Amino acid sequence: MKNLKKLIEWFMNLGTFFKLIFFKGDKVLLLLSPQYVNYGDHAIAHSSLMYLKKNFPDKKVFEISVNFYEYWKQFLKSHISRNDILIISGGGFLGDIWPEFQKNTDEILRTYTENQIVIFPQTIFFQDEKAMSDSKKYFLNHKYLYICLREKNSYDFVTQQWLPEKKDYTYLVSDMVLGLSYPKKKNMKKNAVLCFRNDKEQVLDADTKKKISEFLNKKGYKTKKISMTREHCEFPAFARSFFLNKKISQYSEASLVITDRLHGMIFAIITSTPCLAFDNTSHKVQGVFNRLRDIDYVLFADKDSIEQQLEYLMNISNVEYSTKNFNEDSKPLWDLLNKIHARRATDED
C-alpha cells in the first residue's frame, strides 16, 4: 500500500522531477504547498505563485508540494543551490495545532542554512511550551530568515515574546488570497452558504449553528452547507485552477455567507459577498478581520446580536472588492523580495 501511494505521488509530481533535473539556473521555490484538499491553502499557493512570478520575472519559479518534500527531500536537496530563494507557503500551519507542518518548516530551516528563506503570511499559534522552545532555535539561528505574519496576534507573539531578536526580520502582511478578485454573479436569489469547521480548530457550538439556519429559513433563504476541505483526497497543482474556480463559484453565486473558516470569510470578501464571520481556536479569523479596511459587507459575529447582524447583511447590495488595500499592505513583502532579488543579482555579477 505504501509503495502504491508513493507511485501515485510520483505521477502527480512528475513534472516537478523533470523541471528540477533539467533546469540549471538559479530559481525561486515555493515550498510546502498543498496537494491535500484545503481550498484556502490552494488559493494561497495560487496567489503566491502569481505574486512570485510578477516579482521575479527573470527567474524560474518552482512549486514543491508538501507531499513532494516529504517523499523526496533528499532528491530536492541535491537540486537546490545556495543561490536559490526559498519561500515557505503561507497559511495557518505554524505552531503546534498542525505539528507535522511545523516539523517540516523546522527541518527546512535546519537544512538550508545558507539560503534566503521567506515565510509567506502565516498565523502562528503554540499551546505547548516545549514545542515552542524546540522550534525557536531553528528560527532564531537562521541568519537569512524573514517571517511574514498575516494578523497582529501572531506578529505581537513573534516580535514581543517568541523571537524579539528577529523583530527587524518580521513583517505584518495581508493573507495572500486577498490579492485575488473574482466577479460577483448578478441577480442573486436568497441563498446562503454555511461553511463551518468540524476539526480541532472549531469553537462554534451546534446550538448557534442551528439558530442561524432557523433564522435564515424564516427569512426565506435557501441554505447550502459547503466545506473548504475534504479528507483522504488530493489534487495536484496542474488541476488546481479547475477545482479552485468551482469552489470560488459557490461563493460568488451566494447572496450571503456564514462561516467560521478564515478562507470562508476571505472567499466571501474577494467575491464581494456579504459575510458573517465567527472566530476559531487560534483567533486567526478575528486577527485578519481586524486588519480589514473599507469592507462594510463583512461583520465579525457578536453572539448577542446575530439576528441583527444578519438583517444588516441581507440588505447589502452592489458592493465590489478592490485589491487596493492588499497592494498597500503587502508593500513590505514586495520591498523585501526586491531587496533579496537585487542582492542575488549583485552576487551573480
C-alpha positions in Angstrom: 0.0 0.0 0.0 2.8 2.4 0.9 4.5 1.7 -2.5 1.3 2.3 -4.3 0.9 5.6 -2.6 4.4 6.6 -3.5 3.8 5.6 -7.1 0.6 7.8 -7.2 2.6 10.7 -5.7 5.4 10.2 -8.2 2.8 10.5 -11.1 1.2 13.6 -9.6 4.6 15.3 -9.2 6.2 14.0 -12.4 6.6 17.5 -13.9 8.4 18.7 -10.8 11.0 16.0 -11.2 11.8 16.9 -14.8 11.9 20.6 -14.0 14.4 20.1 -11.2 16.6 17.7 -13.2 16.9 19.8 -16.4 16.8 23.4 -15.1 20.3 24.5 -14.3 19.9 28.2 -13.3 19.1 29.9 -10.0 15.5 29.6 -9.1 12.7 30.5 -6.6 10.9 27.7 -4.9 7.5 27.8 -3.2 7.8 25.0 -0.5 5.1 23.1 1.4 2.2 24.0 -0.9 -0.9 21.7 -0.7 -2.0 18.6 -2.5 -4.4 17.8 0.3 -7.8 19.3 -0.3 -8.0 22.6 1.6 -9.2 25.2 -0.8 -7.9 28.1 1.3 -4.4 26.7 1.2 -4.7 26.1 -2.6 -5.8 29.7 -3.0 -2.8 30.8 -1.0 -0.5 28.8 -3.3 -2.2 30.1 -6.4 -1.9 33.7 -5.4 1.6 33.3 -4.1 2.8 31.8 -7.4 1.3 34.7 -9.3 3.0 37.2 -6.9 6.4 35.5 -7.1 6.3 35.3 -10.9 5.5 39.0 -11.0 8.3 39.9 -8.6 10.9 37.6 -10.2 10.2 37.8 -13.9 13.7 36.8 -14.8 13.8 33.7 -12.6 12.2 30.3 -12.8 9.6 29.8 -10.1 9.1 26.2 -8.9 6.3 24.8 -6.7 7.3 22.0 -4.3 4.3 20.4 -2.6 4.4 19.2 1.0 3.9 15.6 -0.5 7.0 16.0 -2.7 9.0 17.4 0.1 8.1 14.6 2.5 8.7 11.8 -0.1 11.8 13.2 -1.9 13.5 15.6 0.4 17.0 14.2 -0.4 16.4 14.4 -4.1 15.2 18.0 -3.6 18.3 18.8 -1.5 20.6 17.7 -4.3 18.8 20.1 -6.7 18.8 23.2 -4.5 21.8 25.5 -4.6 22.7 28.2 -2.0 21.7 30.9 -4.6 18.1 29.6 -4.8 15.5 31.6 -2.9 13.2 29.5 -0.7 9.6 30.6 0.0 7.6 28.7 2.6 3.9 28.8 1.7 1.6 30.9 3.8 -1.3 29.7 5.8 -2.2 28.8 9.4 0.0 25.8 10.0 2.9 27.3 12.1 2.8 26.2 15.7 1.6 23.0 17.3 -2.0 22.7 16.1 -0.7 21.1 13.0 2.7 19.8 14.2 3.7 18.0 11.1 3.9 21.3 9.2 5.9 22.9 11.9 8.3 20.0 11.8 8.8 20.4 8.1 9.4 24.1 8.5 11.9 23.5 11.2 13.7 20.9 9.0 13.9 23.3 6.1 15.5 26.0 8.3 17.9 23.4 9.7 18.8 22.0 6.2 19.1 25.2 4.1 21.1 27.4 6.4 22.8 29.4 3.6 19.6 30.1 1.6 17.5 33.2 1.7 14.2 32.0 3.2 10.9 33.9 3.3 7.9 32.6 5.2 4.8 34.0 3.4 2.0 35.4 5.6 1.2 32.9 8.3 -0.7 32.5 11.6 1.5 31.0 14.3 -0.1 29.5 17.5 1.6 27.5 20.2 -0.1 25.8 23.1 2.8 23.7 24.3 5.9 25.4 25.9 8.2 22.6 24.8 7.1 22.6 21.2 7.6 26.4 21.2 11.1 26.1 22.6 12.1 23.3 20.2 11.2 25.3 17.1 12.6 28.6 18.4 16.3 27.6 18.0 15.8 26.9 14.2 14.0 30.2 13.6 16.4 32.2 15.8 19.6 30.7 14.3 18.8 31.1 10.6 20.6 34.3 9.6 18.7 34.7 6.3 15.2 34.1 7.5 12.3 36.6 7.0 8.9 35.9 8.6 5.6 37.4 7.4 2.6 37.2 9.7 -1.0 38.0 8.5 -2.5 39.2 11.7 -1.4 41.2 14.7 -1.8 38.4 17.3 0.9 36.4 15.6 3.0 39.4 14.8 3.0 40.5 18.5 3.7 37.0 19.7 6.7 36.6 17.4 8.2 40.1 17.9 7.5 40.6 21.6 7.5 37.1 23.1 8.9 34.3 21.0 11.6 35.9 18.7 12.1 39.5 19.7 15.6 39.2 18.3 14.0 38.7 14.8 11.8 41.8 15.0 13.6 43.6 12.2 13.1 40.5 10.0 9.4 40.1 10.8 6.7 41.7 8.7 2.9 42.2 9.1 1.4 41.4 5.6 -2.1 40.5 4.5 -3.1 37.0 3.6 -2.1 36.3 0.1 -5.6 35.4 -1.1 -6.7 39.0 -0.5 -4.6 39.7 -3.6 -7.2 37.9 -5.8 -10.6 39.2 -7.0 -13.5 37.5 -8.7 -16.6 39.0 -10.3 -19.9 38.7 -8.4 -22.8 36.9 -10.1 -25.7 39.3 -10.7 -29.4 38.9 -9.9 -28.9 36.7 -6.9 -31.7 34.8 -5.2 -32.0 34.4 -1.5 -29.4 31.7 -0.9 -26.9 31.5 1.9 -23.7 29.4 2.1 -22.9 27.9 5.5 -19.3 26.9 5.8 -18.3 25.6 9.3 -15.3 23.8 10.7 -15.5 20.3 12.0 -11.9 19.9 13.2 -9.8 20.8 16.2 -9.9 24.5 15.3 -13.7 24.8 15.7 -15.2 26.7 18.6 -18.7 27.4 17.3 -21.3 25.3 19.1 -24.1 23.3 17.4 -26.9 25.3 19.0 -25.7 28.6 17.4 -25.4 26.9 14.0 -29.0 25.6 14.4 -30.3 29.0 15.4 -28.7 30.6 12.3 -30.2 28.0 10.0 -33.6 28.5 11.5 -33.4 32.3 11.2 -32.3 32.1 7.6 -35.2 29.7 6.7 -37.6 32.1 8.4 -36.4 34.9 6.2 -36.9 32.9 3.1 -33.3 31.9 2.5 -32.3 28.7 0.9 -29.2 27.4 2.8 -26.4 25.3 1.4 -23.7 23.7 3.6 -20.3 23.5 2.0 -16.8 22.6 3.1 -13.4 24.1 2.5 -11.7 20.7 3.0 -12.0 17.1 2.0 -10.4 14.3 3.9 -8.4 11.5 2.2 -8.4 13.3 -1.1 -5.8 15.2 -3.1 -5.5 17.1 -6.4 -2.2 18.1 -8.0 -1.0 21.6 -8.8 -1.9 21.2 -12.5 -5.6 20.7 -11.6 -5.7 23.5 -9.0 -7.3 26.1 -11.2 -10.2 23.9 -12.2 -11.1 22.8 -8.6 -10.5 26.2 -7.1 -12.7 28.0 -9.6 -15.5 25.6 -8.8 -15.2 26.4 -5.1 -15.0 30.1 -5.7 -18.2 29.9 -7.8 -20.1 28.6 -4.7 -19.3 31.9 -3.0 -19.8 34.3 -6.0 -23.2 32.7 -6.6 -24.3 33.1 -2.9 -26.1 36.2 -1.6 -24.9 35.6 2.0 -22.0 33.6 3.7 -21.9 32.5 7.3 -18.6 30.9 8.3 -16.0 30.2 11.0 -13.3 29.5 8.5 -10.7 32.2 7.7 -10.8 31.5 4.0 -14.5 31.1 4.1 -14.5 34.8 5.1 -11.8 35.7 2.6 -13.5 33.9 -0.3 -16.6 35.9 0.6 -14.5 39.1 0.5 -12.9 38.5 -2.8 -16.2 37.6 -4.4 -17.9 40.7 -2.9 -20.4 38.5 -0.9 -21.8 39.7 2.4 -20.5 37.6 5.2 -20.9 36.9 9.0 -17.6 35.5 10.3 -17.1 33.6 13.6 -13.7 33.0 15.2 -11.7 29.8 15.6 -9.3 28.3 18.2 -6.2 30.3 17.1 -8.2 33.5 16.6 -6.9 33.9 13.1 -10.3 34.9 11.8 -10.6 37.8 14.2 -7.0 38.7 13.6 -7.4 39.0 9.9 -10.8 40.7 10.2 -9.3 43.4 12.5 -6.9 44.4 9.7 -9.7 44.8 7.0 -10.4 48.3 5.8 -13.2 49.7 3.6 -15.1 46.4 3.7 -18.6 47.0 5.2 -20.1 43.8 3.8 -18.3 41.6 6.3 -19.2 41.5 10.1 -17.4 39.8 12.9 -20.1 37.8 14.8 -21.5 39.1 18.1 -23.3 36.2 19.6 -25.8 38.5 21.3 -26.7 40.3 18.0 -26.5 37.6 15.4 -30.0 38.2 14.0 -29.5 41.9 13.8 -26.2 41.4 12.0 -27.7 39.0 9.5 -30.5 41.5 8.9 -27.9 44.2 8.1 -26.0 41.9 5.7 -29.3 40.8 4.0 -29.8 44.4 2.9 -26.4 45.0 1.4 -26.1 45.1 -2.4 -23.8 46.4 -5.2 -20.5 46.0 -3.4 -17.3 45.4 -5.3 -14.0 44.2 -3.8 -10.8 46.0 -4.7 -7.2 44.7 -4.1 -6.0 48.2 -3.5 -5.6 47.7 0.3 -3.8 44.4 -0.3 -1.4 46.1 -2.6 -0.7 48.7 0.1 -0.4 46.2 2.9 1.8 43.8 1.0 4.4 46.5 0.2 6.8 45.4 2.9 6.8 42.0 1.3 7.2 43.4 -2.2 10.1 45.6 -1.0 11.7 42.6 0.8 11.6 40.4 -2.3 13.0 43.2 -4.4 15.9 43.6 -1.9 16.6 39.9 -2.0 16.3 39.9 -5.8 18.8 42.8 -6.1 21.2 41.2 -3.6 21.2 37.9 -5.6 21.7 39.8 -8.9 24.8 41.6 -7.3 26.2 38.2 -6.0 25.8 36.7 -9.5 27.8 39.7 -11.0 
